[in-house]
């Protein structure tokens, strides 16, 4: 039996799907979608929790990210045939760095001290 939707539920479902899409599209850090994670990484950086190699990687990765979205500068080694592929590669690079750092340091700091 086919499930029937009311117009109101259809609008709500469409709104939720659009919101989820906006949260996962390229530029999410630029538009503040991962602000809390960025704040945590900045705090870890300032407190010396990240080692020198991780600090340099954060600087390099985030500089490339913001230079692309601010100035349109394409990061070295990311010459693709479309803007969408460049944005996807940049987003993936930032996400991989975030996942690596969170996996390494989760539970090794008091989350209440950085809020």
Backbone as numpy.savetxt, mean C-alpha at the origin, in Angstrom:
# Nx Ny Nz CAx CAy CAz Cx Cy Cz
-32.87 -22.37 -7.58 -33.71 -21.19 -7.58 -32.82 -19.94 -7.58
-33.13 -19.01 -8.42 -32.37 -17.78 -8.56 -32.68 -16.83 -7.41
-31.60 -16.24 -6.85 -31.76 -15.30 -5.74 -32.13 -13.92 -6.29
-33.20 -13.34 -5.78 -33.66 -12.03 -6.23 -33.11 -10.94 -5.33
-32.67 -9.84 -5.93 -32.15 -8.70 -5.18 -33.15 -7.55 -5.24
-33.26 -6.84 -4.13 -34.03 -5.60 -4.16 -33.12 -4.52 -4.73
-33.73 -3.44 -5.16 -32.95 -2.34 -5.71 -32.01 -1.77 -4.65
-32.47 -1.69 -3.41 -31.65 -1.17 -2.32 -30.44 -2.07 -2.06
-30.64 -3.39 -2.05 -29.52 -4.29 -1.82 -28.54 -4.25 -3.00
-29.07 -4.06 -4.20 -28.21 -3.94 -5.38 -27.31 -2.71 -5.26
-27.89 -1.57 -4.84 -27.10 -0.36 -4.69 -26.04 -0.53 -3.61
-26.41 -1.15 -2.48 -25.47 -1.37 -1.39 -24.33 -2.28 -1.86
-24.67 -3.36 -2.55 -23.67 -4.30 -3.04 -22.72 -3.59 -4.01
-23.26 -2.76 -4.88 -22.44 -2.02 -5.85 -21.51 -1.06 -5.11
-22.03 -0.39 -4.09 -21.23 0.56 -3.32 -20.09 -0.15 -2.60
-20.37 -1.30 -1.99 -19.34 -2.06 -1.29 -18.27 -2.53 -2.26
-18.68 -3.06 -3.40 -17.71 -3.52 -4.39 -16.84 -2.38 -4.91
-17.42 -1.22 -5.14 -16.64 -0.08 -5.59 -15.66 0.36 -4.51
-16.08 0.35 -3.25 -15.20 0.72 -2.15 -14.05 -0.25 -2.04
-14.32 -1.55 -2.15 -13.25 -2.55 -2.10 -12.29 -2.35 -3.26
-12.82 -2.05 -4.43 -11.97 -1.82 -5.59 -11.09 -0.59 -5.38
-11.66 0.46 -4.84 -10.88 1.68 -4.58 -9.76 1.41 -3.59
-10.02 0.58 -2.59 -9.01 0.29 -1.58 -7.87 -0.55 -2.12
-8.11 -1.28 -3.20 -7.06 -2.15 -3.71 -6.45 -1.67 -5.02
-6.90 -0.55 -5.54 -6.36 -0.09 -6.81 -5.02 0.61 -6.62
-4.34 0.81 -7.72 -3.06 1.51 -7.67 -3.26 2.90 -7.10
-2.31 3.34 -6.32 -2.40 4.66 -5.71 -3.02 4.66 -4.34
-3.23 3.48 -3.76 -3.93 3.44 -2.47 -3.14 4.09 -1.36
-1.81 3.98 -1.37 -1.01 4.66 -0.34 -1.08 6.17 -0.57
-1.02 6.56 -1.83 -1.08 7.98 -2.18 -2.39 8.61 -1.72
-3.47 7.86 -1.80 -4.78 8.40 -1.42 -5.12 8.11 0.04
-4.16 7.64 0.83 -4.36 7.45 2.27 -5.03 6.15 2.67
-5.10 5.18 1.77 -5.79 3.93 2.08 -5.01 3.03 3.04
-3.68 3.21 3.12 -2.88 2.41 4.04 -2.10 3.32 4.99
-2.74 4.38 5.42 -2.08 5.39 6.25 -1.57 4.82 7.58
-2.34 3.96 8.23 -1.91 3.40 9.52 -0.65 2.55 9.37
-0.56 1.79 8.29 0.63 0.99 8.06 1.83 1.89 7.80
1.63 2.94 7.02 2.70 3.89 6.75 3.15 4.56 8.04
2.21 4.92 8.92 2.57 5.50 10.21 3.38 4.53 11.06
3.00 3.26 11.06 3.74 2.25 11.82 5.15 2.11 11.28
5.30 2.01 9.97 6.63 1.88 9.38 7.49 3.10 9.68
6.91 4.28 9.63 7.65 5.51 9.96 8.09 5.51 11.42
7.21 5.06 12.30 7.54 4.97 13.71 8.67 3.97 13.94
8.59 2.80 13.28 9.65 1.78 13.40 10.98 2.33 12.88
10.91 3.09 11.83 12.10 3.72 11.24 12.70 4.71 12.24
11.88 5.60 12.77 12.35 6.63 13.70 12.90 6.06 15.00
12.34 4.96 15.47 12.77 4.34 16.73 13.97 3.42 16.54
14.42 3.24 15.30 15.58 2.38 15.05 15.27 0.90 15.09
14.00 0.55 14.99 13.61 -0.87 14.97 14.04 -1.51 13.65
13.87 -0.78 12.56 14.34 -1.27 11.27 15.86 -1.14 11.23
16.53 -2.17 10.69 17.98 -2.06 10.56 18.33 -1.14 9.39
19.61 -0.84 9.22 20.05 0.11 8.19 19.66 -0.34 6.78
19.75 -1.63 6.51 19.38 -2.16 5.19 17.90 -1.95 4.93
17.06 -2.24 5.94 15.61 -2.06 5.81 15.25 -0.58 5.67
15.96 0.28 6.40 15.71 1.71 6.28 16.03 2.19 4.86
17.13 1.71 4.31 17.51 2.11 2.95 16.50 1.58 1.94
16.01 0.35 2.14 15.01 -0.22 1.24 13.69 0.55 1.32
13.30 0.93 2.55 12.08 1.72 2.72 12.22 3.07 2.01
13.37 3.73 2.22 13.60 5.02 1.56 13.51 4.88 0.05
14.20 3.90 -0.50 14.24 3.70 -1.95 12.86 3.37 -2.51
12.17 2.43 -1.87 10.86 1.97 -2.34 9.82 3.09 -2.28
9.75 3.77 -1.15 8.74 4.82 -0.99 9.08 6.05 -1.82
10.37 6.34 -2.00 10.76 7.47 -2.86 10.31 7.21 -4.30
10.55 5.98 -4.79 10.10 5.62 -6.14 8.59 5.76 -6.26
7.89 5.27 -5.25 6.43 5.31 -5.24 5.92 6.75 -5.34
6.37 7.59 -4.43 5.86 8.96 -4.39 6.37 9.80 -5.55
7.57 9.52 -6.05 8.05 10.27 -7.22 7.21 9.93 -8.45
6.79 8.66 -8.54 5.94 8.29 -9.67 4.61 9.03 -9.60
3.95 8.98 -8.42 2.62 9.60 -8.30 2.69 11.12 -8.23
3.79 11.69 -7.74 3.94 13.15 -7.70 4.37 13.72 -9.04
5.45 13.15 -9.56 6.11 13.75 -10.72 5.98 12.95 -12.00
5.47 11.74 -11.91 5.37 10.89 -13.09 6.67 10.23 -13.47
7.65 10.24 -12.55 8.95 9.61 -12.82 8.81 8.09 -12.74
9.13 7.42 -13.84 9.05 5.96 -13.88 10.31 5.39 -13.24
10.16 4.54 -12.22 11.33 3.95 -11.55 12.18 3.14 -12.52
13.48 3.16 -12.27 14.42 2.43 -13.10 14.06 0.94 -13.11
14.07 0.35 -14.28 13.77 -1.06 -14.41 12.28 -1.37 -14.53
11.44 -0.36 -14.56 9.99 -0.58 -14.65 9.42 0.02 -15.93
10.04 -0.25 -17.02 9.55 0.25 -18.31 8.59 -0.78 -18.89
7.32 -0.53 -18.76 6.29 -1.41 -19.28 5.54 -0.70 -20.39
4.71 -1.45 -21.10 4.01 -0.86 -22.24 2.75 -0.09 -21.86
2.39 -0.10 -20.59 1.21 0.68 -20.19 1.39 1.25 -18.78
0.69 2.33 -18.54 0.71 2.97 -17.23 0.16 2.03 -16.15
-0.86 1.26 -16.49 -1.46 0.33 -15.52 -0.45 -0.70 -15.04
0.40 -1.19 -15.94 1.40 -2.19 -15.55 2.48 -1.58 -14.66
2.83 -0.33 -14.93 3.80 0.36 -14.08 3.23 0.54 -12.68
1.99 1.01 -12.60 1.33 1.21 -11.31 1.21 -0.10 -10.55
0.86 -1.16 -11.24 0.75 -2.47 -10.60 2.10 -2.92 -10.05
3.17 -2.72 -10.81 4.50 -3.11 -10.36 4.94 -2.30 -9.15
4.67 -1.01 -9.15 5.03 -0.15 -8.02 4.24 -0.55 -6.78
2.93 -0.75 -6.94 2.10 -1.17 -5.81 2.58 -2.50 -5.24
2.92 -3.43 -6.12 3.37 -4.75 -5.68 4.68 -4.64 -4.90
5.58 -3.78 -5.36 6.85 -3.59 -4.68 6.65 -3.03 -3.27
5.77 -2.04 -3.14 5.47 -1.46 -1.82 4.81 -2.51 -0.93
3.86 -3.24 -1.48 3.15 -4.26 -0.71 4.09 -5.36 -0.23
5.01 -5.80 -1.08 5.97 -6.83 -0.69 6.86 -6.35 0.44
7.30 -5.09 0.38 8.12 -4.55 1.45 7.33 -4.50 2.77
6.12 -4.01 2.70 5.28 -3.93 3.90 5.07 -5.31 4.51
4.72 -6.29 3.68 4.49 -7.65 4.19 5.75 -8.22 4.84
6.90 -7.99 4.21 8.15 -8.51 4.75 8.45 -7.93 6.13
8.29 -6.61 6.26 8.59 -5.95 7.53 7.58 -6.35 8.60
6.29 -6.38 8.25 5.28 -6.76 9.25 5.46 -8.20 9.70
5.80 -9.09 8.78 6.03 -10.50 9.15 7.23 -10.62 10.07
8.26 -9.86 9.81 9.49 -9.95 10.60 9.32 -9.38 12.00
8.61 -8.26 12.13 8.56 -7.54 13.40 7.26 -7.67 14.18
6.25 -8.33 13.63 4.99 -8.48 14.36 5.24 -9.22 15.67
4.78 -8.63 16.76 4.95 -9.21 18.08 6.25 -8.81 18.76
7.11 -8.07 18.07 8.39 -7.67 18.64 8.40 -6.21 19.11
7.24 -5.59 19.09 7.10 -4.22 19.57 5.72 -4.10 20.20
5.57 -3.13 21.07 4.28 -2.90 21.73 3.46 -1.96 20.85
2.39 -2.48 20.28 1.57 -1.68 19.35 0.97 -0.46 20.01
0.78 -0.51 21.33 0.17 0.63 22.02 1.10 1.84 22.09
2.40 1.63 21.92 3.34 2.75 22.05 3.42 3.60 20.80
2.97 3.12 19.67 3.09 3.91 18.44 1.79 4.59 18.04
0.70 4.28 18.68 -0.59 4.84 18.30 -0.69 6.29 18.67
